[in-house]
């Protein structure tokens, strides 16, 4: 079970770290999607910080399981908010969202099963 926990946690942390990097660097595609969803561009850094905090929290969870579980819950809630932002403007390209949400949900599941 630990192998599954470690793999899911690491993949989720890496994916969210990369997404945070894209937010921090002002990636063109990230900016374009933010404009479509009518999310202020000034939110790019705070949203990236939330993803980065989730990734770091998942990694800390190897030593302090409660922090890993809290980070996974935070990421699930973050991506629920992202879904609301998508649906609010009728933006139905949800493949990326679904992948990130599935990773966050899987991280939460393996944290709870641990």
BELJODA-V744608 format. One record per pair of residues at least 24 apart in sequence whose ideal C-beta (glycine too) atoms are under 10 Angstrom apart, sorted by the first residue. I is the first residue (numbers start at 1). J is the second residue. Records with the same first field share a line. If there is no record, write none. Layout:
# BELJODA-V744608
I = J, J
This chain:
# BELJODA-V744608
1 = 110, 113, 114
2 = 62, 110, 114
4 = 106, 109, 110, 113, 114
5 = 61, 62, 65, 68, 107, 109, 110, 111, 113, 114
6 = 62, 110
7 = 106, 110
8 = 58, 72, 103, 105, 106, 107, 108, 109, 110, 111
9 = 55, 58, 59, 61, 62, 68, 71, 72, 103, 106, 107, 110, 111, 114
10 = 55, 58, 59, 62, 107
11 = 58, 103, 106, 107
12 = 54, 55, 58, 59, 71, 72, 75, 100, 102, 103, 104, 105, 106, 107, 108, 110
13 = 52, 54, 55, 56, 57, 58, 59, 60, 61, 62, 68, 71, 75, 103, 107
14 = 55, 58, 59, 103
15 = 51, 55, 75, 99, 100, 103, 104, 107
16 = 48, 50, 51, 52, 53, 54, 55, 56, 57, 58, 71, 75, 78, 79, 100, 103, 104, 107
17 = 48, 51, 52, 54, 55, 56, 58, 59
18 = 51, 55
19 = 47, 48, 51, 52, 54, 55, 96, 100
20 = 45, 47, 48, 49, 50, 51, 52, 53, 54, 55, 56
21 = 48, 51, 52
22 = 48, 51
23 = 47, 48, 49, 50, 51, 52
24 = 48, 49, 51, 52
29 = 96
33 = 85, 86, 91, 93, 96
34 = 85
36 = 85, 86, 89, 91, 93
37 = 82, 84, 85, 86, 87, 88, 89, 91
38 = 85, 88, 89, 91
39 = 82, 85, 88, 89
47 = 78, 81, 82, 85
50 = 74, 75, 77, 78, 81
51 = 75, 78, 79, 100
53 = 78
54 = 78, 79, 104, 107
58 = 103, 104, 107, 108, 111
61 = 107, 110, 111, 114
65 = 111, 112, 114
66 = 111
67 = 111
68 = 107, 108, 110, 111, 114
69 = 107, 108, 110, 111, 112, 114
70 = 108, 111
71 = 104, 107, 108, 111
72 = 103, 104, 105, 106, 107, 108, 109, 110, 111, 112
73 = 104, 107, 108, 111, 112
74 = 104, 108
75 = 100, 101, 103, 104, 105, 107, 108
76 = 101, 103, 104, 105, 106, 107, 108, 109
77 = 104
78 = 104
79 = 103, 104, 105
80 = 104
